[in-house]
């Protein structure tokens, strides 16, 4: 068995009878890590059951094994593991223990971070987080003027990011960027989500096309049957947000933009002797994919950029709290 899993398993067995929040097991032998238990049932409740701020006190909480709650528990553990500071080493972990407890195997400073983050989540119950992901197509000279001074190693072929606080200077910067004719706004999906819940926005449509043909013999004749496939044309945004400290919001987002050429190009070909000629589609598209983890101040902005052919793709991410 993997040494990490063995360490966790031994600790979980010690709690399996009656786990109590705040319990802690030091590993000893000079190992600074400890295993600590956190009660988190209040952070993974069904929103329909939260009559305090969603207005339906008569709706019962979902059962412990409800698929929605199973996903919420997994999201909570993944979110903590993603944002904990210092970052988890290979021999450290965050796991759920049953329906109500989060187990953290880590150093004291990581345990302190988890304590603070869970307190922030509880203090924010009843609030929502707004996220706007404005994707820009920025000409190279405009990128050099507005963005390059804020980003390190701006010529490397990898996503780069910079965080801006909520301030008058930031608002002037955003205004100047949006007013520049060399910068095109591709899209600006805006989501309002509950903390620690996945939100997905899809704007677009699947396009069907004939990818190929299958040849079948029917008696003495050859029949060509089309093989139909689909390509998505539009935008998909997937995000998870939560509070990670005083005045800070953690955001994980995955943005994909597929721009399919219309009409879909075709060509004519002969399939086989006796099957005749057919028309096959050859879809062509351009794709922008930005995936990032961000720690942002409430009301602040983050810049995420990557080179994209003859320009730069820049995501201007803005977060705000809705009470």
NORBEL-V511736 format. One record per residue. PHI is phi as a letter, one per 30 degrees, with the letter a starting at -180 (999 if undefined). Layout:
phi->PHI
phi->PHI
This chain:
phi->999
phi->e
phi->e
phi->d
phi->d
phi->d
phi->d
phi->d
phi->d
phi->d
phi->d
phi->d
phi->d
phi->d
phi->c
phi->e
phi->d
phi->a
phi->d
phi->b
phi->d
phi->j
phi->d
phi->b
phi->b
phi->d
phi->d
phi->i
phi->h
phi->i
phi->d
phi->d
phi->d
phi->b
phi->c
phi->b
phi->c
phi->b
phi->d
phi->b
phi->e
phi->d
phi->c
phi->b
phi->d
phi->d
phi->d
phi->d
phi->c
phi->c
phi->d
phi->e
phi->b
phi->c
phi->i
phi->b
phi->d
phi->d
phi->d
phi->d
phi->d
phi->d
phi->d
phi->e
phi->c
phi->d
phi->e
phi->d
phi->d
phi->e
phi->d
phi->d
phi->d
phi->d
phi->d
phi->d
phi->d
phi->d
phi->d
phi->d
phi->d
phi->d
phi->c
phi->e
phi->b
phi->d
phi->e
phi->d
phi->d
phi->d
phi->c
phi->b
phi->a
phi->b
phi->b
phi->c
phi->c
phi->i
phi->d
phi->b
phi->b
phi->c
phi->c
phi->b
phi->c
phi->a
phi->d
phi->e
phi->d
phi->d
phi->d
phi->d
phi->d
phi->d
phi->e
phi->d
phi->d
phi->d
phi->d
phi->d
phi->d
phi->d
phi->d
phi->c
phi->e
phi->j
phi->c
phi->b
phi->c
phi->c
phi->b
phi->c
phi->c
phi->c
phi->c
phi->c
phi->c
phi->c
phi->d
phi->d
phi->d
phi->d
phi->d
phi->d
phi->d
phi->c
phi->c
phi->e
phi->d
phi->c
phi->c
phi->d
phi->h
phi->d
phi->c
phi->d
phi->c
phi->a
phi->d
phi->b
phi->b
phi->a
phi->c
phi->c
phi->d
phi->d
phi->a
phi->d
phi->d
phi->d
phi->d
phi->d
phi->d
phi->d
phi->d
phi->d
phi->d
phi->d
phi->d
phi->d
phi->d
phi->d
phi->c
phi->c
phi->d
phi->d
phi->a
phi->b
phi->d
phi->b
phi->b
phi->b
phi->b
phi->d
phi->e
phi->i
phi->b
phi->d
phi->b
phi->b
phi->b
phi->b
phi->b
phi->l
phi->a
phi->d
phi->c
phi->d
phi->a
phi->d
phi->d
phi->a
phi->b
phi->c
phi->c
phi->b
phi->c
phi->b
phi->i
phi->c
phi->c
phi->c
phi->c
phi->c
phi->c
phi->d
phi->c
phi->c
phi->b
phi->b
phi->b
phi->d
phi->c
phi->l
phi->b
phi->b
phi->b
phi->b
phi->b
phi->b
phi->b
phi->a
phi->c
phi->b
phi->l
phi->d
phi->i
phi->b
phi->b
phi->c
phi->b
phi->c
phi->b
phi->b
phi->c
phi->b
phi->b
phi->c
phi->c
phi->d
phi->d
phi->b
phi->d
phi->d
phi->e
phi->b
phi->b
phi->c
phi->b
phi->c
phi->d
phi->a
phi->d
phi->j
phi->c
phi->i
phi->c
phi->b
phi->c
phi->c
phi->c
phi->b
phi->d
phi->b
phi->a
phi->c
phi->b
phi->c
phi->b
phi->b
phi->b
phi->a
phi->c
phi->b
phi->c
phi->b
phi->d
phi->e
phi->i
phi->d
phi->b
phi->b
phi->c
phi->b
phi->b
phi->a
phi->d
phi->b
phi->h
phi->c
phi->b
phi->c
phi->c
phi->b
phi->c
phi->c
phi->c
phi->b
phi->c
phi->a
phi->c
phi->c
phi->c
